Amino acid sequence: MSPFSQLREWVTGEDMKLQVNVARELRAIRPIVCDETVLRVAGSRLLSASAAKRTLALQPVFALVFGLSSNEASVSDSDNSDSLLGHWDAHLALCLLLMAEHSATIVQSNSETIDTANNNKYTNQYAPYIHSLPVKFANPLCLPTAALTRLAGSLVDGIIADEAKQLRLVLEHVLIPANVAFPGILLPLSESEVDSTDDVSDKLWYRFLWAHAAIASRAFSFKLDSEHSEVFMVPFLDIANHSNDPNLVVKGVDPLSKSLVVKARRDIAENELLTIAYHDNAPNYFLLSHYGFALDDNPDETVNVSFDDGNDVDSDSNALALKIRKDALLASCALSLNLGRDHEFGPYIDFNSKINGIDKPKQTHESAGISNSMIQSLRILAANEQDLSNLNESNVSSLIIEPLSQENEDNVFQMIELMAKTLLDMYPTTLQDDLARQAQPDEGGDEKYILVYLIGQKRILASVIDWCQQRK
């Protein structure tokens, strides 16, 4: 029996309205009408931090890591200096459960036996689910270093660098000591009892990344009751692909059956791909760093940008006073006009092509990815003393809707163009380089979604630069 057949039987038995094909796509096995229940997953099949706490073989590990004794029903959010971590962390608890389950599947296949300090054999109760998970995930943390070089200078590069740093600290201060104290739980004994400490560390790191990526890309957050919300791994449902217009909706836990219920959002045809929304209105940096993929022509794609004064305000009293004055003007209309120093370029709209043979309308600053709130904020930030002389906190909201002066307006778009060029120059490859790599037969291999993300970012920045130059 295939891993997915085992998973199907383990989750819901034969009462199924969906199936998995060899490409790991979830499809309807027959026509489904709107609001019909498509999938029901019993609470006992859901993996969570709470389920990890109830796992007998993990209780000694939890006592060491979180300071949780075996007879505690819950964990306090307060610090616990007697534990390795010092506080409760639900994500790490779920990681430990996945690592232990993965270790147990290897042990079973090798006919080994794991005994905890209490001589309790690990039962591997989620084996069908563990067998169905990919060997590796597309999370950027799991990709080869060579594939990540293209991300240098990007927002995702900073996110994964910070994430890797935090995970390395957990590995060093929590997982390695826990594995020494309880060999055979997080790694099979055959992998824990090797000569090289570095080898054990590498194996723990690989398993930890695997568990972390599984949770980051597949976990769902929903309430079990009116008060408590938790993160869950939901077998079978997590195979569904993402869509901005999904045909499935997660209704949450049915209070009577204690089962997770998934229903049809609209009528679904036989063999139609079943989809859910991983996250509403998400830009590609979020999709890539969390789920390991990016969307071509993502309608929500943006480039984060921050503007400063370009002066050393700490040592220049006049510059500091000017900054304080400008910040007060920005704050006075921040709510009504969304003004500030942090903005976004985008989304990108392609005005270089035609739709049904008809020319698209003339591009505007907004269609180029430059918002009114950015322009109005920069009218204040680029203002000189003469521009500011007519502005105060009571009239600024109405006056900055129009240019303050021609010089000020020119400076605004010079700042926008300079920032877009600066961001574009930070990348080690050009837009043309990325497009050429994407056009290769393997679509970039491990770089596939990295290229989609970078192309989207660079198209937005190029569009901003082009519009600023055409304006001159």
C-alpha positions in Angstrom: 0.0 0.0 0.0 1.4 3.5 -1.0 2.1 6.1 1.8 -0.9 8.1 0.6 -3.2 5.1 0.6 -2.2 4.4 4.1 -2.7 8.0 5.1 -6.1 8.1 3.5 -7.2 5.0 5.4 -5.7 6.3 8.6 -7.3 9.7 8.4 -10.9 9.0 7.3 -11.2 5.3 6.2 -13.2 4.8 3.0 -15.6 7.7 3.3 -13.6 10.0 1.0 -14.5 12.7 -1.5 -10.9 13.3 -2.5 -7.8 11.6 -3.6 -4.0 12.2 -4.1 -2.4 11.5 -7.4 1.2 10.7 -8.0 2.1 14.4 -8.2 0.8 14.9 -4.6 -2.1 16.9 -5.8 -5.4 16.7 -4.0 -8.4 16.3 -6.3 -12.1 15.6 -6.1 -13.0 11.9 -6.6 -16.6 12.9 -7.6 -18.6 16.1 -8.0 -19.0 18.1 -4.8 -21.7 20.7 -4.1 -21.2 24.0 -2.3 -21.1 23.7 1.5 -20.8 19.9 1.4 -18.3 18.4 3.9 -15.3 17.3 2.0 -13.0 16.1 4.8 -13.4 15.4 8.4 -10.2 14.7 10.5 -10.6 13.3 14.0 -8.9 15.2 16.8 -6.8 12.2 17.6 -5.2 12.5 14.1 -4.1 16.1 14.6 -0.5 16.9 15.6 0.0 19.8 18.0 2.0 21.0 21.0 -0.8 19.6 23.2 -0.6 16.2 21.5 3.2 16.3 22.1 2.6 17.0 25.8 0.4 13.9 26.0 3.0 11.7 24.3 4.4 9.5 27.2 7.9 9.1 25.7 8.4 12.8 25.3 7.5 13.8 28.8 11.0 13.4 30.2 12.3 15.5 27.3 9.7 18.2 27.9 10.6 18.2 31.6 14.2 18.9 30.6 13.5 21.4 27.8 10.5 23.3 29.2 10.5 22.4 32.9 7.2 20.6 32.4 6.7 17.7 34.8 4.9 14.6 33.7 1.8 15.3 35.8 1.3 18.9 34.6 -1.7 19.6 32.5 -0.4 22.9 31.1 2.7 25.0 30.9 2.9 28.5 32.3 4.1 31.3 30.0 6.4 32.5 32.8 10.1 31.9 32.7 11.5 28.6 34.1 15.2 29.0 34.8 15.5 25.3 35.7 14.8 24.2 32.0 17.1 24.3 29.0 14.9 26.8 27.1 13.6 28.8 30.1 10.1 29.2 28.8 7.3 27.3 26.9 7.5 27.3 23.1 4.6 25.6 21.3 6.5 25.6 17.9 9.5 23.8 19.4 7.2 21.3 21.2 5.6 20.4 17.9 9.1 20.2 16.3 10.2 17.7 19.0 7.1 15.6 18.3 7.8 15.5 14.6 11.5 14.7 15.2 10.6 11.9 17.6 8.0 10.5 15.2 10.5 10.6 12.3 13.1 8.9 14.5 10.7 6.2 15.4 9.8 5.4 11.8 13.5 4.8 11.1 13.8 2.6 14.2 10.8 0.5 13.2 12.2 0.0 9.7 15.5 -1.1 11.2 13.7 -3.3 13.9 15.4 -1.3 16.7 13.9 -0.6 20.1 13.8 2.8 21.8 13.4 2.9 25.6 13.1 6.1 27.5 14.3 6.7 31.0 11.0 5.1 32.1 11.5 2.1 29.8 8.5 3.2 27.7 8.7 2.2 24.1 7.9 4.9 21.7 4.7 3.9 19.9 5.1 6.1 16.7 1.3 6.8 16.7 1.5 9.2 13.7 3.5 6.9 11.4 1.1 7.1 8.4 1.4 10.9 8.4 5.2 10.9 8.9 5.6 8.5 5.9 3.6 10.8 3.7 5.7 13.9 4.4 8.4 14.9 1.8 12.0 14.1 2.5 12.9 17.8 2.1 10.9 21.0 1.8 11.3 24.1 -0.4 11.7 26.4 2.6 14.7 28.6 1.8 16.5 27.4 4.9 16.6 23.9 3.4 18.0 24.9 0.0 21.6 24.6 -1.1 23.8 27.6 -0.4 24.5 28.1 -4.1 20.7 28.6 -4.7 20.5 31.2 -1.9 23.3 33.5 -3.4 20.7 35.2 -5.7 18.8 36.3 -2.6 21.6 38.5 -1.3 20.3 42.0 -0.5 16.7 40.9 -0.5 14.1 41.0 2.4 14.0 37.2 2.3 17.7 36.9 2.7 17.5 38.9 6.0 14.5 36.9 7.2 16.2 33.5 6.7 19.5 34.7 8.1 17.8 35.8 11.3 15.7 32.6 11.4 18.8 30.4 10.9 20.6 32.2 13.7 17.7 31.6 16.1 17.4 27.9 15.1 21.2 27.4 15.6 20.9 28.7 19.1 18.1 26.2 19.8 20.2 23.4 18.3 23.2 24.3 20.5 21.5 25.0 23.8 18.4 22.7 23.6 18.5 19.9 21.1 22.1 18.7 21.5 21.8 18.5 25.4 18.4 16.9 25.1 19.8 14.3 22.7 22.6 13.5 25.1 20.2 13.2 28.0 17.7 11.0 26.1 19.5 9.2 23.2 17.2 7.5 20.8 14.3 9.9 21.0 15.2 12.8 18.7 17.6 10.6 16.7 17.7 6.9 16.3 20.4 5.2 18.5 22.3 4.2 15.4 22.7 7.9 14.5 23.3 9.2 18.1 26.0 6.7 18.9 28.6 7.8 16.4 32.2 8.8 17.0 32.0 12.4 15.8 30.1 15.0 17.8 29.9 17.1 14.7 28.1 14.3 12.8 25.5 14.1 15.5 25.1 17.9 15.5 24.7 17.8 11.7 22.1 15.1 11.8 20.1 16.9 14.5 20.3 20.1 12.5 19.0 18.4 9.4 16.1 16.8 11.3 15.3 20.1 13.1 15.2 22.0 9.8 13.0 19.3 8.3 10.5 19.5 11.3 10.6 23.3 11.3 10.0 23.6 7.6 7.1 21.1 7.8 5.4 23.2 10.5 6.2 26.5 8.8 4.8 25.4 5.4 1.9 23.1 6.5 0.6 24.0 9.9 -2.9 25.5 10.5 -4.0 27.8 13.3 -7.5 27.6 14.6 -9.5 27.5 17.8 -10.5 24.3 19.5 -13.1 26.2 21.5 -14.1 29.8 22.1 -11.0 30.7 24.1 -8.0 28.6 23.0 -6.2 28.7 19.7 -3.4 26.4 18.7 -1.3 25.4 15.7 -2.0 22.0 14.2 -0.6 19.7 11.5 -3.6 18.4 9.7 -3.0 15.1 7.8 -4.3 15.1 4.2 -5.5 18.7 4.2 -2.0 20.0 4.1 -1.5 18.4 0.7 -3.9 20.9 -0.8 -2.3 23.5 -3.0 -2.6 27.3 -2.4 -5.0 29.5 -4.4 -6.1 33.1 -4.0 -9.6 31.8 -5.0 -9.7 28.4 -3.2 -12.6 26.0 -3.5 -12.2 24.6 0.1 -12.6 26.4 3.4 -11.6 25.1 6.9 -14.6 25.5 9.2 -12.7 24.6 12.3 -13.4 22.0 15.0 -16.9 20.6 15.3 -17.7 20.8 19.1 -19.7 17.6 19.1 -17.5 15.2 17.1 -14.2 17.0 18.1 -13.2 16.7 14.5 -11.8 19.2 12.1 -14.3 19.9 9.3 -13.4 21.1 5.8 -16.2 22.1 3.4 -16.6 23.1 -0.3 -16.6 26.8 -0.8 -18.4 26.4 -4.1 -19.5 23.6 -6.4 -16.5 21.4 -7.4 -16.3 19.2 -10.5 -15.0 15.7 -10.5 -11.2 15.5 -10.7 -10.9 19.3 -10.0 -7.8 20.3 -8.1 -8.7 21.1 -4.5 -7.2 24.2 -3.0 -7.1 26.3 0.1 -5.8 29.8 0.9 -2.6 29.5 2.8 -2.7 33.2 3.6 -4.9 36.0 2.2 -3.3 38.8 0.2 0.3 37.7 0.8 3.3 39.1 -1.0 5.9 36.7 -2.3 8.5 37.4 0.4 5.9 36.0 2.9 5.0 33.0 0.8 8.6 32.1 0.0 9.9 32.4 3.6 6.9 30.6 5.1 5.8 28.1 2.5 8.7 27.8 0.2 7.0 29.0 -3.0 6.2 32.2 -4.8 3.4 33.2 -7.3 4.1 34.4 -10.8 2.5 37.9 -11.3 1.4 37.9 -7.7 -1.2 40.7 -7.5 -0.2 41.5 -3.9 3.6 41.7 -4.6 5.3 44.7 -3.1 8.8 46.0 -2.3 9.3 47.3 1.2 11.1 50.7 1.3 12.1 53.1 4.1 13.1 56.8 3.7 15.5 58.7 6.0 16.7 62.3 6.0 20.2 61.6 4.6 21.7 63.6 7.4 23.5 62.8 10.7 20.7 64.0 13.0 22.6 62.8 16.0 25.4 65.3 15.7 23.6 68.1 13.8 21.2 70.0 16.0 19.5 71.8 13.1 19.0 68.5 11.2 17.5 66.9 14.3 15.1 69.8 14.8 14.1 69.6 11.2 13.5 65.8 11.5 11.4 66.3 14.6 9.3 69.0 12.9 8.7 66.8 9.8 7.9 63.7 12.0 5.3 65.8 13.8 3.7 66.8 10.4 3.7 63.2 9.3 2.1 62.0 12.5 -0.6 64.6 12.4 -2.1 63.0 9.2 -0.7 59.5 9.5 -4.2 58.0 10.1 -6.1 60.0 7.5 -3.5 59.8 4.7 -1.3 56.8 5.8 1.8 58.9 5.9 5.2 57.9 7.3 8.8 56.9 6.5 8.0 53.2 5.7 6.2 52.4 2.4 5.9 49.9 -0.4 6.6 50.0 -4.1 4.1 48.0 -6.1 2.2 46.0 -7.2 3.6 45.8 -10.7 1.3 46.3 -13.7 2.7 45.4 -17.2 2.1 48.3 -19.5 4.4 47.1 -22.2 1.8 44.7 -23.7 -1.7 44.8 -25.1 -4.9 43.1 -24.0 -7.0 41.6 -26.9 -5.0 43.8 -29.3 -6.1 47.0 -27.5 -3.4 49.3 -26.0 -3.6 49.6 -22.2 -4.3 53.1 -20.8 -1.4 55.4 -20.1 0.6 54.4 -17.1 0.2 56.6 -14.0 2.4 56.8 -10.9 0.1 54.5 -9.0 0.1 51.8 -11.8 3.9 52.1 -11.8 3.9 51.1 -8.1 4.2 54.6 -6.5 1.4 55.3 -4.0 -0.1 58.7 -3.2 0.8 58.2 0.4 4.4 57.8 -0.5 4.4 60.9 -2.6 2.7 62.9 0.0 5.0 61.7 2.7 8.0 62.6 0.6 6.6 66.1 0.0 7.1 66.6 3.7 10.4 64.7 4.0 11.9 66.6 0.9 10.6 70.0 2.0 13.0 72.8 2.7 12.4 75.7 5.1 10.4 77.7 2.6 8.2 74.7 1.8 7.6 74.1 5.5 6.9 77.7 6.3 3.3 77.3 5.1 2.7 73.9 6.8 1.4 73.2 10.2 -0.3 70.3 11.9 -3.8 71.7 11.2 -3.4 72.4 7.4 -0.8 69.8 6.3 -3.4 67.2 5.3 -5.0 69.4 2.8 -1.9 71.1 1.4 0.3 68.1 0.7 -2.4 66.6 -1.7 -0.9 69.0 -4.3 2.8 69.8 -5.0 4.3 72.2 -2.5 6.6 73.6 -5.2 8.1 72.5 -8.5 11.5 72.1 -6.8 10.0 70.0 -4.0 8.1 67.8 -6.5 11.3 67.2 -8.5 13.1 66.2 -5.3 10.4 63.8 -4.4 10.7 61.8 -7.6 14.5 62.0 -7.4 14.3 60.4 -4.0 12.0 57.7 -5.3 14.2 57.0 -8.3 17.4 56.9 -6.2 15.8 54.5 -3.6 14.6 52.2 -6.4 18.0 52.2 -8.1 19.7 51.6 -4.7 17.5 48.6 -4.0 17.9 47.2 -7.5 21.7 47.5 -7.3 21.9 45.5 -4.1 21.1 42.3 -5.9 24.0 40.2 -7.3 22.0 39.5 -10.5 20.0 41.6 -12.9 16.4 41.1 -14.0 17.7 39.9 -17.4 20.0 37.4 -15.6 17.0 36.0 -13.7 14.7 35.8 -16.7 17.4 34.0 -18.7 17.9 31.5 -15.8 14.2 31.0 -15.5 13.9 30.2 -19.2 16.3 27.3 -18.9 14.7 23.8 -19.2 14.9 23.0 -15.5 13.4 26.4 -14.5 16.3 27.0 -12.2 16.0 23.8 -10.2 16.3 24.7 -6.5 16.1 28.3 -7.6 12.7 28.1 -9.2 10.7 30.0 -6.6 13.6 32.2 -5.7 13.6 33.4 -9.3 9.9 34.0 -9.3 10.3 36.2 -6.1 13.3 38.1 -7.5 11.7 38.7 -10.9 8.6 40.2 -9.2 10.7 42.5 -7.0 13.0 43.7 -9.8 10.0 44.3 -12.2 8.4 46.5 -9.6 11.7 48.5 -9.1 12.3 48.8 -12.8 8.7 50.0 -13.3 9.3 52.7 -10.7 12.6 53.8 -12.3 11.1 53.9 -15.8 8.2 56.1 -14.7 10.4 58.5 -12.8 12.6 58.9 -15.9 9.7 59.3 -18.2 8.3 62.1 -16.0 11.4 64.3 -16.5 
